[in-house]
Amino acid sequence: MENIVIVGSSGHAKVVIDIVEQAGGYRIAGLIDSFRPPGEETLGYAVLGAERDLPQLVDKHGIAGLLVAIGDNHARENVTAGLAALVPGLPRVSAVHPAARVGKASTIGAGTVVMAGAVINPSCAIGEGCIVNTNASLDHDGVMDDFSSLAPGVVTGGNCRIGRGAAIGLGALLRHRIAVGEHSVVGAGAVVLHDVEPYTVAYGNPARRIRTRAADERYL
């Protein structure tokens, strides 16, 4: 069993740790966190060092891969890019909870996390660094571009597309063939009946455009 590190040690990292343990495909050597001291533990795993320490830690602990466990889409993408530059060639692994269901002919990219109760129906394409959260459902032929996310309880119709870095909030519902533009945020409980433009905040029932947003604007 190969050693990996989890990058992050917050609440989202706790869920990722649990998925990796439940799936059983990797051994967690420890955590990487630039904002917490070495030795501090989360669910029994110690922080080994900061992101800048990763090259040395790879050799010291025989690290064969990493998984970035940061909930914010933009931050997760930035950290992923920084680590790829710091340790070129170190694989990013994905994690799928055993209680998730992944349909036939669906694909899941590197660094993506699929949580307990999630349903990914046939012929979906999920990009790199995505999050399919607890009990979220992506129906047939759905597409999630890199570093996008579905919060717990999201339900999409078939043939929906979630743009790069876009975040769909808790319990939102998307009609069949909806496209959500890159770096947009759909608020919790929204009912989306029409496409959402890029760099937009939309919420309500039916969902409507509220304002524009920047890619690095916090939403969690």
Secondary structure, 3 states (H helix, E strand, C coil): CEEEEEECCCHHHHHHHHHHHHHCCEEEEEEECCCCCCCCEECCEEEEECHHHHHHHHHHHCEEEEEECCCCHHHHHHHHHHHHHHCCCCCECCEECCCCEECCCCEECCCCEECCCCEECCCCEECCCCEECCCCEECCCCEECCCCEECCCCEECCCCEECCCCEECCCCEECCCCEECCCCEECCCCEECCCECCCEEEECCCCEEEEECCCCCCCC
